[in-house]
Amino acid sequence: MSTQLLEKWLEHLTDYGIRFFDPQTVLKPDLRQSECRDPYYAPQEHNHIEMIMLVSGELGLHVNGNWVRHHNGQPVVFLRGTWHSEHYLPERRPYSLFWLTSMPSALTFHHTTYSAKKGYGQSAVRLSISSPFVGKLWDCGRVDPPDRPRFLYLLMQCLDYSLKNDNLSTDDYHVSVLEQVKEYIDEYYAEKITLEDLAAMAHYSTGHLNALFTRLYGVSIYQYLSRIRIEAAARLLDAGNMLIKDAAAAVGFEDQLYFSRYFKKMTGRTPQEYARRERD
């Protein structure tokens, strides 16, 4: 199934190209809000890029507040900050939708489905792939706005490389995704990071993701994030040229009081004591 999935993505990208939606995209609605009161999930936006490819059927697609019918196989990219969701059509037709998520050094795949008999569903078996082009794709997607032709080229290179090198095992999906979450925190700790955003990136519930992370690394996600931020703040204070409130803000702490308490818990000193020690 893994090989067929990547081949299908490449086939659709070659045949149909790719369509980009960004936070400014405004689509003419052809479904009423009253017809879409039961979406699979509440409309959401992320700080990472997600893509979809319709495999069968058709569905209602939410884009920045409007619901439209989606019925062709052209892959769609939701750029960062684009609100999106999915819904069955009023006719309650079945559909199957494959998702691709860009992460710092991997691409992950899963699929969502709907049938009138079973309702919404999500795949239990998932796929994570890596290639020399994945990091470049992630970096391309972080630029606002991204170079869209380059993004398409890099995406196709990622898929083609994985097919040719047969790195399609689903056995280590959990470990791969957790490594991606950890890598994301290590790189972007200074930005606003929420457990909800990380869970959306991994396509897990927040509780499940946190439990898996804790089991693998021995600390919860928030504990790890706070530790990384404190270590970064300590390095800034070591340099001796930054105010404590500025150091706290620079590593992602919005509450200076919380920062001071956690800093002392981690280092045994208050930030003031730590900074003073460095000057003495």
C-alpha positions in Angstrom: 0.0 0.0 0.0 2.9 2.4 0.8 4.3 2.2 -2.7 0.9 2.6 -4.4 0.2 5.6 -2.2 3.4 7.5 -3.2 2.9 6.5 -6.8 -0.6 7.9 -6.7 0.6 11.2 -5.2 3.2 11.5 -8.0 0.6 10.6 -10.6 -1.8 13.2 -9.4 0.9 15.9 -9.1 2.0 15.1 -12.6 -1.5 15.0 -14.1 -3.2 17.8 -12.2 -0.4 20.0 -10.8 -1.1 21.4 -7.3 -3.3 24.1 -5.9 -2.2 26.4 -3.1 -4.5 27.9 -0.5 -3.1 30.6 1.8 -4.7 32.7 4.6 -5.8 35.3 2.0 -7.6 32.8 -0.2 -11.3 33.5 -0.6 -13.4 30.9 -2.4 -17.0 31.4 -3.5 -19.0 29.1 -1.3 -21.3 26.5 -2.9 -22.3 24.8 0.3 -24.4 26.5 3.0 -23.1 26.7 6.6 -26.3 24.9 7.7 -25.2 21.9 5.6 -21.9 21.7 7.3 -22.7 21.7 11.0 -21.0 18.4 11.7 -17.4 18.7 10.4 -14.9 15.9 11.1 -13.0 18.5 13.2 -13.5 22.1 13.9 -11.8 24.4 11.4 -8.1 24.8 12.3 -4.9 26.5 11.1 -1.3 25.5 11.8 2.2 26.7 11.7 3.1 23.9 9.3 2.0 22.9 5.9 -0.6 20.2 5.2 -1.7 18.7 1.8 -4.6 16.6 0.7 -5.3 14.4 -2.3 -8.8 13.1 -2.9 -8.7 9.4 -3.8 -12.4 8.6 -4.2 -15.8 10.3 -3.8 -16.3 14.0 -3.0 -16.6 16.1 0.1 -17.1 19.6 1.5 -13.9 21.5 2.1 -13.7 24.4 4.5 -11.2 27.1 3.4 -11.0 30.3 5.5 -14.6 30.4 6.5 -16.3 29.1 3.3 -17.5 25.6 2.4 -16.9 24.4 -1.2 -17.4 21.1 -2.9 -14.2 19.3 -3.6 -14.4 16.5 -6.2 -11.2 16.3 -8.2 -7.9 14.7 -7.7 -5.8 17.8 -7.9 -3.6 17.9 -4.7 -4.2 20.9 -2.5 -1.7 22.6 -0.2 -2.9 24.5 2.9 -0.1 27.0 3.5 0.6 28.1 7.1 -2.2 29.9 8.7 -4.9 28.7 6.3 -8.1 27.6 8.1 -9.4 24.3 6.9 -11.7 21.4 7.7 -13.7 18.6 6.0 -17.3 17.5 5.9 -19.4 15.0 4.0 -21.8 16.4 1.4 -25.5 16.7 2.0 -26.0 13.6 -0.1 -23.8 11.7 2.5 -21.6 10.3 -0.2 -18.5 8.3 0.9 -15.1 9.7 0.3 -11.4 8.8 1.0 -8.9 11.6 1.5 -5.1 11.2 1.8 -3.2 13.7 3.9 0.5 14.6 3.6 2.1 16.7 6.4 5.5 18.5 6.0 7.7 18.2 9.0 11.3 19.3 9.6 13.0 16.2 8.2 10.2 13.9 7.2 6.8 13.7 5.4 4.0 11.9 7.1 0.9 10.3 5.5 -2.5 9.2 6.8 -6.0 9.2 5.4 -9.5 10.2 6.5 -12.7 8.7 5.3 -16.4 9.0 5.5 -19.3 6.6 4.9 -23.0 7.0 5.8 -22.8 3.7 7.6 -19.6 4.1 9.6 -19.3 7.9 9.8 -15.9 9.6 9.8 -12.8 7.5 10.2 -9.0 7.8 10.2 -6.3 5.4 9.2 -4.6 3.4 12.0 -1.5 2.6 9.8 0.5 5.6 8.9 3.6 6.3 6.8 6.7 8.5 7.4 9.3 9.0 4.8 12.6 11.0 4.6 14.8 12.0 1.8 17.6 14.6 1.1 14.9 17.0 -0.2 12.5 16.9 2.9 14.4 19.6 4.8 14.6 21.8 1.7 10.8 21.4 1.3 10.3 22.4 5.0 12.5 25.4 4.6 10.7 26.4 1.4 7.3 26.2 3.1 8.5 28.4 6.0 9.1 31.3 3.7 6.2 33.7 3.4 5.2 33.5 0.6 6.9 30.3 -0.5 8.3 29.8 -4.0 5.4 27.7 -5.3 7.1 26.1 -8.3 10.1 25.2 -6.2 7.8 23.7 -3.5 6.1 21.5 -6.2 9.5 20.4 -7.5 10.9 19.5 -4.1 7.7 17.6 -3.1 8.0 15.5 -6.3 11.7 14.9 -5.6 10.8 13.7 -2.1 8.3 11.2 -3.3 10.4 10.0 -6.2 13.5 9.5 -4.0 11.5 7.4 -1.5 10.1 5.2 -4.2 13.5 4.6 -5.8 15.2 4.0 -2.4 12.4 1.9 -0.9 12.3 3.7 2.5 8.6 3.2 3.0 8.3 1.1 6.2 5.5 2.0 8.6 7.2 0.1 11.4 8.9 3.1 13.1 6.2 5.7 12.5 5.7 6.5 16.1 9.4 7.0 16.8 9.9 9.0 13.6 7.1 11.4 14.4 8.3 11.8 18.0 11.8 12.6 16.7 10.2 15.2 14.4 8.3 16.8 17.3 11.5 16.9 19.3 13.5 18.4 16.4 10.8 21.0 15.9 11.0 22.1 19.5 14.8 22.2 19.4 14.7 24.5 16.4 11.7 26.7 17.0 11.5 26.8 20.9 11.5 30.7 20.7 8.2 30.7 18.7 4.8 30.1 20.2 4.4 26.4 20.5 1.3 24.7 21.8 0.6 21.0 22.5 -2.4 21.4 20.1 -0.2 22.5 17.2 2.3 19.6 17.8 -0.6 17.1 18.0 -2.0 18.4 14.7 1.4 18.1 13.1 1.7 14.5 14.3 -2.1 13.7 13.7 -2.5 12.4 17.3 -4.6 13.6 20.1 -2.8 15.8 22.5 -3.0 13.2 25.3 -1.7 10.4 23.1 1.1 12.4 21.7 2.2 13.6 25.2 2.1 10.1 26.6 4.2 8.7 23.7 6.7 11.5 24.0 7.0 11.0 27.8 7.5 7.3 27.3 10.3 7.8 24.8 12.1 10.8 26.3 11.2 10.6 30.0 9.7 14.0 30.3 6.4 15.6 29.0 6.4 17.9 26.0 5.9 21.0 28.1 8.7 20.0 30.5 11.1 19.4 27.5 10.1 22.7 25.9 10.6 24.6 29.1 14.0 22.9 29.7 15.2 23.9 26.2 14.0 27.4 26.7 15.7 27.8 30.1 19.0 26.4 28.7 18.8 29.0 25.9 18.0 31.8 28.4 21.0 30.8 30.5 23.2 31.1 27.4 21.9 34.6 26.8 22.5 35.6 30.4 26.0 34.1 30.2 26.8 36.6 27.5 26.0 39.3 30.0 24.5 41.8 27.6 20.7 41.2 27.9 18.1 42.2 30.4 16.3 39.3 32.1 12.9 40.3 30.7 14.4 40.4 27.2 16.1 37.0 27.7 12.7 35.5 28.8 10.9 37.0 25.7 13.7 35.9 23.4 13.3 32.2 24.3 9.5 32.1 24.2 8.4 32.9 27.7 5.5 35.4 27.7 5.2 35.5 31.5 8.3 36.7 33.2 7.2 35.6 36.7 6.7 32.0 35.4 10.0 32.2 33.7 11.8 33.2 36.9 10.1 30.4 38.9 11.0 27.8 36.3 14.5 29.1 35.9 15.2 28.7 39.6 13.6 25.2 39.5 15.9 24.2 36.7 19.2 25.9 37.7 18.9 26.4 41.5 19.2 30.2 41.1 16.9 33.0 40.1 17.7 34.7 36.8 18.9 37.7 38.8 21.2 35.5 40.9 22.5 33.8 37.8 23.2 37.0 35.9 24.9 38.5 38.9 27.1 35.4 39.3 28.2 35.8 35.7 29.2 39.4 36.3 31.1 38.7 39.6 
